[in-house]
């Protein structure tokens, strides 16, 4: 689960997803493991600074099994998982919050 769907969140999720896809088959103990990839953004869309790239990115991510949830963010994070702002609780072992910061001048 990645919270934050700007440039950094989308790029890190895509790279990590590809790395895991290439690595899982090499580890017999992980046979049958199917990661679930979620990309959350509290705003109305993802890649808000690159709207023209959004349809292409959505097609690629969707084709790779990434679920994109917009207008939803993390409400709470604890040892059992996360609670989303829509009330759902998802058991998660790994959550990567990704937030943007303004450039330092």
C-alpha positions in Angstrom: 0.0 0.0 0.0 1.3 3.4 -1.0 -0.3 6.5 0.4 0.4 9.4 -1.9 0.0 9.2 -5.7 2.1 11.9 -7.0 5.3 11.4 -9.0 7.2 9.8 -6.2 4.5 7.5 -5.0 3.6 6.2 -8.5 7.3 5.8 -9.4 8.3 3.9 -6.2 5.2 1.7 -6.4 5.8 0.8 -10.1 9.5 0.0 -9.5 8.9 -2.0 -6.3 6.1 -3.9 -8.0 8.3 -4.8 -10.9 11.1 -5.9 -8.6 8.8 -8.1 -6.6 7.3 -9.6 -9.7 10.8 -10.6 -10.9 12.0 -11.8 -7.5 9.1 -13.9 -6.2 9.6 -16.8 -8.7 13.2 -17.2 -7.5 12.1 -18.0 -3.9 10.3 -21.3 -3.6 9.2 -20.5 0.0 7.1 -17.7 -1.5 5.3 -19.8 -4.0 1.7 -18.8 -4.1 2.2 -15.4 -2.6 0.3 -12.8 -4.6 1.0 -9.3 -3.4 -1.9 -6.8 -3.5 -0.8 -3.3 -4.7 -2.8 -0.3 -3.6 -2.1 3.3 -4.5 -4.1 5.8 -2.4 -4.6 9.5 -2.8 -6.8 11.8 -0.8 -7.4 14.0 -3.9 -9.7 13.5 -6.8 -7.1 11.9 -9.0 -3.5 10.7 -9.0 -0.5 12.4 -10.7 -2.2 15.8 -10.3 0.8 17.6 -11.7 0.9 15.4 -14.8 -2.8 15.2 -15.9 -1.8 14.4 -19.5 0.2 11.3 -18.4 -2.6 10.1 -16.2 -4.5 7.9 -18.7 -1.3 6.2 -19.9 -0.1 5.7 -16.3 -3.5 4.4 -15.2 -3.5 1.9 -18.1 -0.1 0.6 -17.2 -0.7 0.3 -13.5 -4.1 -1.3 -14.0 -2.5 -3.8 -16.4 0.0 -4.7 -13.7 -2.7 -5.2 -11.1 -2.4 -2.0 -9.1 -5.6 -0.8 -7.5 -5.8 3.0 -7.5 -8.1 4.6 -4.9 -8.7 8.3 -5.0 -10.4 10.6 -2.5 -9.4 8.1 0.2 -6.4 8.4 2.5 -5.0 6.8 5.7 -7.0 7.6 8.8 -5.1 5.4 11.2 -2.1 3.1 11.1 -1.5 0.5 13.8 0.1 -3.0 14.2 -2.9 -4.7 12.6 -3.0 -2.6 9.5 -4.6 0.6 8.3 -8.0 2.2 8.6 -8.9 4.3 5.5 -11.0 7.5 5.6 -13.9 5.6 4.1 -14.0 3.4 7.2 -12.5 0.2 5.7 -9.8 -1.6 7.7 -7.1 -3.4 5.7 -4.7 -5.8 7.3 -1.2 -4.8 6.0 2.3 -5.8 6.8 3.8 -3.0 4.7 2.6 0.5 4.3 4.7 3.2 2.6 3.4 6.7 3.3 4.6 9.0 0.6 4.1 12.7 1.0 5.2 15.6 -1.2 7.2 18.5 0.2 7.8 21.9 -1.4 11.2 22.5 -2.8 13.7 24.1 -0.5 14.9 27.5 -1.8 
